Amino acid sequence: MEIAYDIAQHWTNVYFGAKPYLEAMKTLDKPTDKYFQDSADDIIRYFLVNAKTWRGPIARRIKQELRQLLGQ
């Protein structure tokens, strides 16, 4: 959840494909949570796939944090 708000603060024009996953991430507290039928891991993966247009040092740092949550 905290990471999602950090993303929203730093990525002002969120790509439309990433936006629903970012909103879903705002409702998750831990990697074992679910958003409807999708696991938190799935939501994070879908976000990362759709966040390729977000670049820069902050984007790299946050994406790395998300990958670490996934165990990658």
Secondary structure, 3 states (H helix, E strand, C coil): CHHHHHHHHHCCCCCCCCHHHHHHHCCCCCCCCEECCEEHHHHHHHHHHHCCCCCCHHHHHHHHHHHHHHCC
